[in-house]
């Protein structure tokens, strides 16, 4: 069971890394990070969302 769990975690990590390398996903990740930073500092940075 432990071996299967490690394989599943490895496959999930590989899929997440490959998805994060795509340019459209990088924009989403950067936007989410700036939004989190804005919320954490109590500011209004990152509250405007653009779609497109």
C-alpha positions in Angstrom: 0.0 0.0 0.0 2.8 2.4 0.8 4.5 1.9 -2.5 1.2 2.6 -4.4 0.8 5.8 -2.3 4.3 7.0 -3.3 3.7 6.3 -6.9 0.4 8.2 -6.8 2.0 11.2 -5.1 4.8 11.2 -7.7 2.4 11.1 -10.6 0.3 13.9 -9.1 3.5 16.0 -8.6 4.6 15.4 -12.1 1.2 16.5 -13.5 1.2 19.6 -11.4 4.7 20.6 -12.5 3.9 20.1 -16.2 0.7 22.1 -15.8 2.6 24.9 -14.0 5.0 25.2 -16.9 2.3 26.3 -19.4 2.2 30.1 -20.0 -1.5 30.5 -19.3 -1.2 28.7 -16.0 1.8 30.8 -15.0 -0.3 33.9 -15.3 -3.0 32.4 -13.1 -0.4 31.3 -10.5 1.2 34.8 -10.4 -2.2 36.4 -10.1 -3.2 34.1 -7.2 0.1 34.7 -5.4 -0.3 38.5 -5.7 -3.9 38.2 -4.5 -2.8 36.2 -1.5 -0.1 38.7 -0.6 -2.5 41.5 -0.9 -5.0 39.8 1.5 -2.2 38.9 3.9 -1.0 42.5 4.2 -4.5 43.9 4.5 -4.1 45.9 1.3 -6.3 46.0 -1.8 -3.7 44.8 -4.2 -4.8 42.0 -6.4 -8.5 42.5 -5.9 -9.1 43.4 -9.6 -9.5 40.3 -11.8 -9.0 40.4 -15.5 -10.5 37.7 -17.7 -9.2 36.9 -21.1 
